[in-house]
Amino acid sequence: MTDLTKRHYENEIEFRDLEIADLKERLSLALKMDEISKSQAHQTLICDVNDALRLYYEDWQKFTGREMDQDLYEARGAIGNNVFRALKRFGLVGK
């Protein structure tokens, strides 16, 4: 193998090593961006669920401590159905 050929291969190896390092860095950044995106989506979901359930919780609390009667039973049943409907809408309970 001539010195010129050897140097050519060394340059090629060096170039490929730099290319690999660049690709690793790009992949690392892409993974970090994906993780941030997932975290933001998770936080958005939490806020949306919180907003959707807040009024149902407030209604539920209004009835706390009251003696159970037919109207209260039906009201709490409706609240429960609405809560599960909201959770299904967000994909948090099975269909």
PDB file as gemmi writes it, atoms N, CA and C in Angstrom:
CRYST1    1.000    1.000    1.000  90.00  90.00  90.00 P 1                      
ATOM      1  N   MET A   1       0.846  -1.164   0.000  1.00  0.00           N  
ATOM      2  CA  MET A   1       0.000   0.000   0.000  1.00  0.00           C  
ATOM      3  C   MET A   1       0.904   1.244   0.000  1.00  0.00           C  
ATOM      4  N   THR A   2       0.607   2.141  -0.856  1.00  0.00           N  
ATOM      5  CA  THR A   2       1.433   3.335  -0.954  1.00  0.00           C  
ATOM      6  C   THR A   2       1.055   4.319   0.144  1.00  0.00           C  
ATOM      7  N   ASP A   3       1.944   5.242   0.390  1.00  0.00           N  
ATOM      8  CA  ASP A   3       1.672   6.276   1.395  1.00  0.00           C  
ATOM      9  C   ASP A   3       0.458   7.109   1.022  1.00  0.00           C  
ATOM     10  N   LEU A   4       0.290   7.350  -0.272  1.00  0.00           N  
ATOM     11  CA  LEU A   4      -0.851   8.147  -0.746  1.00  0.00           C  
ATOM     12  C   LEU A   4      -2.162   7.412  -0.498  1.00  0.00           C  
ATOM     13  N   THR A   5      -2.186   6.129  -0.786  1.00  0.00           N  
ATOM     14  CA  THR A   5      -3.375   5.309  -0.552  1.00  0.00           C  
ATOM     15  C   THR A   5      -3.668   5.211   0.935  1.00  0.00           C  
ATOM     16  N   LYS A   6      -2.604   5.006   1.715  1.00  0.00           N  
ATOM     17  CA  LYS A   6      -2.774   4.916   3.173  1.00  0.00           C  
ATOM     18  C   LYS A   6      -3.346   6.221   3.713  1.00  0.00           C  
ATOM     19  N   ARG A   7      -2.838   7.351   3.258  1.00  0.00           N  
ATOM     20  CA  ARG A   7      -3.324   8.659   3.724  1.00  0.00           C  
ATOM     21  C   ARG A   7      -4.773   8.878   3.291  1.00  0.00           C  
ATOM     22  N   HIS A   8      -5.098   8.394   2.094  1.00  0.00           N  
ATOM     23  CA  HIS A   8      -6.474   8.503   1.606  1.00  0.00           C  
ATOM     24  C   HIS A   8      -7.425   7.749   2.547  1.00  0.00           C  
ATOM     25  N   TYR A   9      -7.065   6.535   2.912  1.00  0.00           N  
ATOM     26  CA  TYR A   9      -7.901   5.748   3.822  1.00  0.00           C  
ATOM     27  C   TYR A   9      -7.978   6.385   5.208  1.00  0.00           C  
ATOM     28  N   GLU A  10      -6.882   6.918   5.670  1.00  0.00           N  
ATOM     29  CA  GLU A  10      -6.886   7.595   6.966  1.00  0.00           C  
ATOM     30  C   GLU A  10      -7.820   8.804   6.939  1.00  0.00           C  
ATOM     31  N   ASN A  11      -7.757   9.567   5.842  1.00  0.00           N  
ATOM     32  CA  ASN A  11      -8.654  10.717   5.698  1.00  0.00           C  
ATOM     33  C   ASN A  11     -10.117  10.271   5.643  1.00  0.00           C  
ATOM     34  N   GLU A  12     -10.360   9.193   4.938  1.00  0.00           N  
ATOM     35  CA  GLU A  12     -11.725   8.655   4.821  1.00  0.00           C  
ATOM     36  C   GLU A  12     -12.238   8.220   6.196  1.00  0.00           C  
ATOM     37  N   ILE A  13     -11.391   7.533   6.954  1.00  0.00           N  
ATOM     38  CA  ILE A  13     -11.769   7.093   8.300  1.00  0.00           C  
ATOM     39  C   ILE A  13     -12.039   8.306   9.192  1.00  0.00           C  
ATOM     40  N   GLU A  14     -11.164   9.288   9.120  1.00  0.00           N  
ATOM     41  CA  GLU A  14     -11.346  10.499   9.923  1.00  0.00           C  
ATOM     42  C   GLU A  14     -12.653  11.201   9.556  1.00  0.00           C  
ATOM     43  N   PHE A  15     -12.926  11.291   8.252  1.00  0.00           N  
ATOM     44  CA  PHE A  15     -14.166  11.909   7.786  1.00  0.00           C  
ATOM     45  C   PHE A  15     -15.375  11.138   8.303  1.00  0.00           C  
ATOM     46  N   ARG A  16     -15.346   9.830   8.219  1.00  0.00           N  
ATOM     47  CA  ARG A  16     -16.470   8.989   8.687  1.00  0.00           C  
ATOM     48  C   ARG A  16     -16.645   9.108  10.200  1.00  0.00           C  
ATOM     49  N   ASP A  17     -15.543   9.181  10.934  1.00  0.00           N  
ATOM     50  CA  ASP A  17     -15.630   9.364  12.389  1.00  0.00           C  
ATOM     51  C   ASP A  17     -16.319  10.685  12.729  1.00  0.00           C  
ATOM     52  N   LEU A  18     -15.963  11.736  12.006  1.00  0.00           N  
ATOM     53  CA  LEU A  18     -16.608  13.040  12.219  1.00  0.00           C  
ATOM     54  C   LEU A  18     -18.089  12.972  11.854  1.00  0.00           C  
ATOM     55  N   GLU A  19     -18.393  12.272  10.788  1.00  0.00           N  
ATOM     56  CA  GLU A  19     -19.781  12.115  10.357  1.00  0.00           C  
ATOM     57  C   GLU A  19     -20.586  11.352  11.404  1.00  0.00           C  
ATOM     58  N   ILE A  20     -19.983  10.300  11.952  1.00  0.00           N  
ATOM     59  CA  ILE A  20     -20.647   9.519  13.007  1.00  0.00           C  
ATOM     60  C   ILE A  20     -20.881  10.383  14.248  1.00  0.00           C  
ATOM     61  N   ALA A  21     -19.887  11.156  14.643  1.00  0.00           N  
ATOM     62  CA  ALA A  21     -20.022  12.032  15.810  1.00  0.00           C  
ATOM     63  C   ALA A  21     -21.137  13.051  15.579  1.00  0.00           C  
ATOM     64  N   ASP A  22     -21.217  13.603  14.365  1.00  0.00           N  
ATOM     65  CA  ASP A  22     -22.264  14.566  14.032  1.00  0.00           C  
ATOM     66  C   ASP A  22     -23.645  13.922  14.101  1.00  0.00           C  
ATOM     67  N   LEU A  23     -23.765  12.724  13.555  1.00  0.00           N  
ATOM     68  CA  LEU A  23     -25.042  12.014  13.587  1.00  0.00           C  
ATOM     69  C   LEU A  23     -25.460  11.662  15.015  1.00  0.00           C  
ATOM     70  N   LYS A  24     -24.495  11.280  15.842  1.00  0.00           N  
ATOM     71  CA  LYS A  24     -24.798  10.983  17.245  1.00  0.00           C  
ATOM     72  C   LYS A  24     -25.309  12.232  17.954  1.00  0.00           C  
ATOM     73  N   GLU A  25     -24.685  13.367  17.695  1.00  0.00           N  
ATOM     74  CA  GLU A  25     -25.104  14.624  18.303  1.00  0.00           C  
ATOM     75  C   GLU A  25     -26.510  15.008  17.833  1.00  0.00           C  
ATOM     76  N   ARG A  26     -26.765  14.851  16.544  1.00  0.00           N  
ATOM     77  CA  ARG A  26     -28.101  15.157  16.009  1.00  0.00           C  
ATOM     78  C   ARG A  26     -29.167  14.244  16.625  1.00  0.00           C  
ATOM     79  N   LEU A  27     -28.839  12.972  16.748  1.00  0.00           N  
ATOM     80  CA  LEU A  27     -29.776  12.023  17.357  1.00  0.00           C  
ATOM     81  C   LEU A  27     -30.032  12.393  18.806  1.00  0.00           C  
ATOM     82  N   SER A  28     -28.991  12.735  19.525  1.00  0.00           N  
ATOM     83  CA  SER A  28     -29.139  13.133  20.920  1.00  0.00           C  
ATOM     84  C   SER A  28     -30.051  14.360  21.044  1.00  0.00           C  
ATOM     85  N   LEU A  29     -29.848  15.340  20.196  1.00  0.00           N  
ATOM     86  CA  LEU A  29     -30.698  16.534  20.220  1.00  0.00           C  
ATOM     87  C   LEU A  29     -32.144  16.202  19.860  1.00  0.00           C  
ATOM     88  N   ALA A  30     -32.326  15.338  18.872  1.00  0.00           N  
ATOM     89  CA  ALA A  30     -33.675  14.942  18.469  1.00  0.00           C  
ATOM     90  C   ALA A  30     -34.391  14.224  19.612  1.00  0.00           C  
ATOM     91  N   LEU A  31     -33.669  13.360  20.307  1.00  0.00           N  
ATOM     92  CA  LEU A  31     -34.260  12.645  21.438  1.00  0.00           C  
ATOM     93  C   LEU A  31     -34.624  13.607  22.569  1.00  0.00           C  
ATOM     94  N   LYS A  32     -33.769  14.587  22.820  1.00  0.00           N  
ATOM     95  CA  LYS A  32     -34.070  15.586  23.847  1.00  0.00           C  
ATOM     96  C   LYS A  32     -35.297  16.400  23.469  1.00  0.00           C  
ATOM     97  N   MET A  33     -35.391  16.801  22.211  1.00  0.00           N  
ATOM     98  CA  MET A  33     -36.547  17.574  21.748  1.00  0.00           C  
ATOM     99  C   MET A  33     -37.823  16.741  21.844  1.00  0.00           C  
ATOM    100  N   ASP A  34     -37.730  15.452  21.525  1.00  0.00           N  
ATOM    101  CA  ASP A  34     -38.887  14.563  21.631  1.00  0.00           C  
ATOM    102  C   ASP A  34     -39.332  14.435  23.079  1.00  0.00           C  
ATOM    103  N   GLU A  35     -38.375  14.319  23.984  1.00  0.00           N  
ATOM    104  CA  GLU A  35     -38.692  14.205  25.416  1.00  0.00           C  
ATOM    105  C   GLU A  35     -39.374  15.481  25.918  1.00  0.00           C  
ATOM    106  N   ILE A  36     -38.881  16.628  25.481  1.00  0.00           N  
ATOM    107  CA  ILE A  36     -39.499  17.903  25.858  1.00  0.00           C  
ATOM    108  C   ILE A  36     -40.916  17.978  25.310  1.00  0.00           C  
ATOM    109  N   SER A  37     -41.091  17.568  24.077  1.00  0.00           N  
ATOM    110  CA  SER A  37     -42.411  17.588  23.453  1.00  0.00           C  
ATOM    111  C   SER A  37     -43.387  16.682  24.199  1.00  0.00           C  
ATOM    112  N   LYS A  38     -42.926  15.487  24.567  1.00  0.00           N  
ATOM    113  CA  LYS A  38     -43.780  14.568  25.329  1.00  0.00           C  
ATOM    114  C   LYS A  38     -44.141  15.153  26.682  1.00  0.00           C  
ATOM    115  N   SER A  39     -43.191  15.777  27.331  1.00  0.00           N  
ATOM    116  CA  SER A  39     -43.428  16.389  28.628  1.00  0.00           C  
ATOM    117  C   SER A  39     -44.457  17.510  28.510  1.00  0.00           C  
ATOM    118  N   GLN A  40     -44.335  18.316  27.470  1.00  0.00           N  
ATOM    119  CA  GLN A  40     -45.284  19.409  27.264  1.00  0.00           C  
ATOM    120  C   GLN A  40     -46.674  18.859  26.954  1.00  0.00           C  
ATOM    121  N   ALA A  41     -46.740  17.798  26.151  1.00  0.00           N  
ATOM    122  CA  ALA A  41     -48.030  17.184  25.829  1.00  0.00           C  
ATOM    123  C   ALA A  41     -48.665  16.607  27.093  1.00  0.00           C  
ATOM    124  N   HIS A  42     -47.849  15.997  27.946  1.00  0.00           N  
ATOM    125  CA  HIS A  42     -48.339  15.434  29.207  1.00  0.00           C  
ATOM    126  C   HIS A  42     -48.892  16.537  30.098  1.00  0.00           C  
ATOM    127  N   GLN A  43     -48.172  17.642  30.203  1.00  0.00           N  
ATOM    128  CA  GLN A  43     -48.615  18.764  31.032  1.00  0.00           C  
ATOM    129  C   GLN A  43     -49.903  19.364  30.479  1.00  0.00           C  
ATOM    130  N   THR A  44     -50.004  19.461  29.165  1.00  0.00           N  
ATOM    131  CA  THR A  44     -51.218  19.980  28.534  1.00  0.00           C  
ATOM    132  C   THR A  44     -52.400  19.068  28.842  1.00  0.00           C  
ATOM    133  N   LEU A  45     -52.194  17.756  28.758  1.00  0.00           N  
ATOM    134  CA  LEU A  45     -53.254  16.805  29.070  1.00  0.00           C  
ATOM    135  C   LEU A  45     -53.709  16.970  30.511  1.00  0.00           C  
ATOM    136  N   ILE A  46     -52.772  17.101  31.434  1.00  0.00           N  
ATOM    137  CA  ILE A  46     -53.123  17.279  32.844  1.00  0.00           C  
ATOM    138  C   ILE A  46     -53.977  18.529  33.024  1.00  0.00           C  
ATOM    139  N   CYS A  47     -53.584  19.616  32.398  1.00  0.00           N  
ATOM    140  CA  CYS A  47     -54.348  20.872  32.511  1.00  0.00           C  
ATOM    141  C   CYS A  47     -55.739  20.725  31.904  1.00  0.00           C  
ATOM    142  N   ASP A  48     -55.819  20.079  30.751  1.00  0.00           N  
ATOM    143  CA  ASP A  48     -57.117  19.895  30.091  1.00  0.00           C  
ATOM    144  C   ASP A  48     -58.056  19.024  30.924  1.00  0.00           C  
ATOM    145  N   VAL A  49     -57.529  17.942  31.483  1.00  0.00           N  
ATOM    146  CA  VAL A  49     -58.346  17.066  32.332  1.00  0.00           C  
ATOM    147  C   VAL A  49     -58.781  17.822  33.581  1.00  0.00           C  
ATOM    148  N   ASN A  50     -57.869  18.559  34.172  1.00  0.00           N  
ATOM    149  CA  ASN A  50     -58.183  19.350  35.356  1.00  0.00           C  
ATOM    150  C   ASN A  50     -59.323  20.334  35.058  1.00  0.00           C  
ATOM    151  N   ASP A  51     -59.212  21.032  33.937  1.00  0.00           N  
ATOM    152  CA  ASP A  51     -60.257  21.987  33.560  1.00  0.00           C  
ATOM    153  C   ASP A  51     -61.593  21.294  33.333  1.00  0.00           C  
ATOM    154  N   ALA A  52     -61.555  20.139  32.678  1.00  0.00           N  
ATOM    155  CA  ALA A  52     -62.786  19.415  32.358  1.00  0.00           C  
ATOM    156  C   ALA A  52     -63.475  18.870  33.611  1.00  0.00           C  
ATOM    157  N   LEU A  53     -62.692  18.499  34.611  1.00  0.00           N  
ATOM    158  CA  LEU A  53     -63.280  17.858  35.798  1.00  0.00           C  
ATOM    159  C   LEU A  53     -63.544  18.820  36.953  1.00  0.00           C  
ATOM    160  N   ARG A  54     -63.015  20.015  36.878  1.00  0.00           N  
ATOM    161  CA  ARG A  54     -63.131  20.960  37.988  1.00  0.00           C  
ATOM    162  C   ARG A  54     -64.597  21.206  38.392  1.00  0.00           C  
ATOM    163  N   LEU A  55     -65.451  21.493  37.423  1.00  0.00           N  
ATOM    164  CA  LEU A  55     -66.852  21.788  37.742  1.00  0.00           C  
ATOM    165  C   LEU A  55     -67.572  20.575  38.310  1.00  0.00           C  
ATOM    166  N   TYR A  56     -67.255  19.387  37.789  1.00  0.00           N  
ATOM    167  CA  TYR A  56     -67.870  18.174  38.330  1.00  0.00           C  
ATOM    168  C   TYR A  56     -67.458  17.970  39.786  1.00  0.00           C  
ATOM    169  N   TYR A  57     -66.199  18.239  40.077  1.00  0.00           N  
ATOM    170  CA  TYR A  57     -65.719  18.103  41.453  1.00  0.00           C  
ATOM    171  C   TYR A  57     -66.415  19.113  42.371  1.00  0.00           C  
ATOM    172  N   GLU A  58     -66.545  20.331  41.889  1.00  0.00           N  
ATOM    173  CA  GLU A  58     -67.231  21.358  42.693  1.00  0.00           C  
ATOM    174  C   GLU A  58     -68.668  20.949  42.956  1.00  0.00           C  
ATOM    175  N   ASP A  59     -69.359  20.426  41.944  1.00  0.00           N  
ATOM    176  CA  ASP A  59     -70.732  19.947  42.141  1.00  0.00           C  
ATOM    177  C   ASP A  59     -70.767  18.804  43.151  1.00  0.00           C  
ATOM    178  N   TRP A  60     -69.804  17.890  43.039  1.00  0.00           N  
ATOM    179  CA  TRP A  60     -69.744  16.752  43.966  1.00  0.00           C  
ATOM    180  C   TRP A  60     -69.576  17.248  45.399  1.00  0.00           C  
ATOM    181  N   GLN A  61     -68.691  18.222  45.575  1.00  0.00           N  
ATOM    182  CA  GLN A  61     -68.430  18.767  46.911  1.00  0.00           C  
ATOM    183  C   GLN A  61     -69.672  19.442  47.508  1.00  0.00           C  
ATOM    184  N   LYS A  62     -70.509  20.024  46.683  1.00  0.00           N  
ATOM    185  CA  LYS A  62     -71.732  20.664  47.179  1.00  0.00           C  
ATOM    186  C   LYS A  62     -72.622  19.670  47.912  1.00  0.00           C  
ATOM    187  N   PHE A  63     -72.550  18.423  47.482  1.00  0.00           N  
ATOM    188  CA  PHE A  63     -73.416  17.394  48.057  1.00  0.00           C  
ATOM    189  C   PHE A  63     -72.784  16.657  49.225  1.00  0.00           C  
ATOM    190  N   THR A  64     -71.525  16.919  49.512  1.00  0.00           N  
ATOM    191  CA  THR A  64     -70.836  16.226  50.592  1.00  0.00           C  
ATOM    192  C   THR A  64     -71.482  16.589  51.928  1.00  0.00           C  
ATOM    193  N   GLY A  65     -71.718  15.573  52.720  1.00  0.00           N  
ATOM    194  CA  GLY A  65     -72.287  15.784  54.039  1.00  0.00           C  
ATOM    195  C   GLY A  65     -73.806  15.789  54.066  1.00  0.00           C  
ATOM    196  N   ARG A  66     -74.414  15.804  52.909  1.00  0.00           N  
ATOM    197  CA  ARG A  66     -75.887  15.766  52.870  1.00  0.00           C  
ATOM    198  C   ARG A  66     -76.362  14.329  52.996  1.00  0.00           C  
ATOM    199  N   GLU A  67     -77.526  14.195  53.563  1.00  0.00           N  
ATOM    200  CA  GLU A  67     -78.115  12.870  53.690  1.00  0.00           C  
ATOM    201  C   GLU A  67     -78.559  12.386  52.305  1.00  0.00           C  
ATOM    202  N   MET A  68     -78.278  11.134  52.025  1.00  0.00           N  
ATOM    203  CA  MET A  68     -78.597  10.574  50.713  1.00  0.00           C  
ATOM    204  C   MET A  68     -80.103  10.454  50.550  1.00  0.00           C  
ATOM    205  N   ASP A  69     -80.605  10.982  49.453  1.00  0.00           N  
ATOM    206  CA  ASP A  69     -81.995  10.789  49.060  1.00  0.00           C  
ATOM    207  C   ASP A  69     -82.002  10.522  47.555  1.00  0.00           C  
ATOM    208  N   GLN A  70     -83.175  10.346  46.989  1.00  0.00           N  
ATOM    209  CA  GLN A  70     -83.282   9.997  45.574  1.00  0.00           C  
ATOM    210  C   GLN A  70     -82.661  11.071  44.672  1.00  0.00           C  
ATOM    211  N   ASP A  71     -82.923  12.340  44.962  1.00  0.00           N  
ATOM    212  CA  ASP A  71     -82.380  13.422  44.135  1.00  0.00           C  
ATOM    213  C   ASP A  71     -80.845  13.456  44.208  1.00  0.00           C  
ATOM    214  N   LEU A  72     -80.327  13.317  45.424  1.00  0.00           N  
ATOM    215  CA  LEU A  72     -78.875  13.325  45.590  1.00  0.00           C  
ATOM    216  C   LEU A  72     -78.251  12.120  44.883  1.00  0.00           C  
ATOM    217  N   TYR A  73     -78.889  10.981  45.003  1.00  0.00           N  
ATOM    218  CA  TYR A  73     -78.400   9.773  44.336  1.00  0.00           C  
ATOM    219  C   TYR A  73     -78.324   9.985  42.819  1.00  0.00           C  
ATOM    220  N   GLU A  74     -79.375  10.546  42.254  1.00  0.00           N  
ATOM    221  CA  GLU A  74     -79.408  10.792  40.805  1.00  0.00           C  
ATOM    222  C   GLU A  74     -78.387  11.855  40.392  1.00  0.00           C  
ATOM    223  N   ALA A  75     -78.238  12.884  41.215  1.00  0.00           N  
ATOM    224  CA  ALA A  75     -77.272  13.949  40.900  1.00  0.00           C  
ATOM    225  C   ALA A  75     -75.849  13.402  40.912  1.00  0.00           C  
ATOM    226  N   ARG A  76     -75.528  12.620  41.924  1.00  0.00           N  
ATOM    227  CA  ARG A  76     -74.181  12.050  41.985  1.00  0.00           C  
ATOM    228  C   ARG A  76     -73.949  11.038  40.873  1.00  0.00           C  
ATOM    229  N   GLY A  77     -74.994  10.307  40.517  1.00  0.00           N  
ATOM    230  CA  GLY A  77     -74.876   9.375  39.391  1.00  0.00           C  
ATOM    231  C   GLY A  77     -74.590  10.120  38.093  1.00  0.00           C  
ATOM    232  N   ALA A  78     -75.259  11.246  37.891  1.00  0.00           N  
ATOM    233  CA  ALA A  78     -75.033  12.051  36.689  1.00  0.00           C  
ATOM    234  C   ALA A  78     -73.613  12.621  36.685  1.00  0.00           C  
ATOM    235  N   ILE A  79     -73.157  13.075  37.835  1.00  0.00           N  
ATOM    236  CA  ILE A  79     -71.791  13.602  37.932  1.00  0.00           C  
ATOM    237  C   ILE A  79     -70.789  12.492  37.592  1.00  0.00           C  
ATOM    238  N   GLY A  80     -70.996  11.318  38.157  1.00  0.00           N  
ATOM    239  CA  GLY A  80     -70.106  10.188  37.874  1.00  0.00           C  
ATOM    240  C   GLY A  80     -70.085   9.841  36.394  1.00  0.00           C  
ATOM    241  N   ASN A  81     -71.249   9.808  35.768  1.00  0.00           N  
ATOM    242  CA  ASN A  81     -71.306   9.521  34.329  1.00  0.00           C  
ATOM    243  C   ASN A  81     -70.567  10.591  33.530  1.00  0.00           C  
ATOM    244  N   ASN A  82     -70.745  11.839  33.899  1.00  0.00           N  
ATOM    245  CA  ASN A  82     -70.063  12.928  33.194  1.00  0.00           C  
ATOM    246  C   ASN A  82     -68.550  12.846  33.368  1.00  0.00           C  
ATOM    247  N   VAL A  83     -68.108  12.476  34.561  1.00  0.00           N  
ATOM    248  CA  VAL A  83     -66.670  12.338  34.807  1.00  0.00           C  
ATOM    249  C   VAL A  83     -66.089  11.239  33.913  1.00  0.00           C  
ATOM    250  N   PHE A  84     -66.752  10.076  33.870  1.00  0.00           N  
ATOM    251  CA  PHE A  84     -66.234   8.985  33.043  1.00  0.00           C  
ATOM    252  C   PHE A  84     -66.312   9.314  31.560  1.00  0.00           C  
ATOM    253  N   ARG A  85     -67.323  10.052  31.138  1.00  0.00           N  
ATOM    254  CA  ARG A  85     -67.417  10.478  29.750  1.00  0.00           C  
ATOM    255  C   ARG A  85     -66.241  11.402  29.406  1.00  0.00           C  
ATOM    256  N   ALA A  86     -65.926  12.306  30.321  1.00  0.00           N  
ATOM    257  CA  ALA A  86     -64.786  13.212  30.107  1.00  0.00           C  
ATOM    258  C   ALA A  86     -63.477  12.421  30.060  1.00  0.00           C  
ATOM    259  N   LEU A  87     -63.310  11.471  30.963  1.00  0.00           N  
ATOM    260  CA  LEU A  87     -62.089  10.656  30.971  1.00  0.00           C  
ATOM    261  C   LEU A  87     -61.955   9.839  29.684  1.00  0.00           C  
ATOM    262  N   LYS A  88     -63.062   9.330  29.176  1.00  0.00           N  
ATOM    263  CA  LYS A  88     -63.025   8.598  27.902  1.00  0.00           C  
ATOM    264  C   LYS A  88     -62.616   9.521  26.770  1.00  0.00           C  
ATOM    265  N   ARG A  89     -63.146  10.746  26.800  1.00  0.00           N  
ATOM    266  CA  ARG A  89     -62.820  11.714  25.748  1.00  0.00           C  
ATOM    267  C   ARG A  89     -61.314  11.966  25.691  1.00  0.00           C  
ATOM    268  N   PHE A  90     -60.662  11.931  26.840  1.00  0.00           N  
ATOM    269  CA  PHE A  90     -59.217  12.132  26.893  1.00  0.00           C  
ATOM    270  C   PHE A  90     -58.438  10.830  26.717  1.00  0.00           C  
ATOM    271  N   GLY A  91     -59.156   9.713  26.541  1.00  0.00           N  
ATOM    272  CA  GLY A  91     -58.486   8.433  26.325  1.00  0.00           C  
ATOM    273  C   GLY A  91     -57.895   7.841  27.593  1.00  0.00           C  
ATOM    274  N   LEU A  92     -58.451   8.200  28.752  1.00  0.00           N  
ATOM    275  CA  LEU A  92     -57.891   7.740  30.020  1.00  0.00           C  
ATOM    276  C   LEU A  92     -58.609   6.552  30.627  1.00  0.00           C  
ATOM    277  N   VAL A  93     -59.737   6.160  30.042  1.00  0.00           N  
ATOM    278  CA  VAL A  93     -60.437   4.936  30.457  1.00  0.00           C  
ATOM    279  C   VAL A  93     -60.857   4.181  29.206  1.00  0.00           C  
ATOM    280  N   GLY A  94     -61.019   2.867  29.362  1.00  0.00           N  
ATOM    281  CA  GLY A  94     -61.406   2.038  28.227  1.00  0.00           C  
ATOM    282  C   GLY A  94     -62.774   2.382  27.709  1.00  0.00           C  
ATOM    283  N   LYS A  95     -63.018   1.918  26.509  1.00  0.00           N  
ATOM    284  CA  LYS A  95     -64.299   2.233  25.854  1.00  0.00           C  
ATOM    285  C   LYS A  95     -65.369   1.270  26.231  1.00  0.00           C  
TER     286      LYS A  95                                                      
END                                                                             
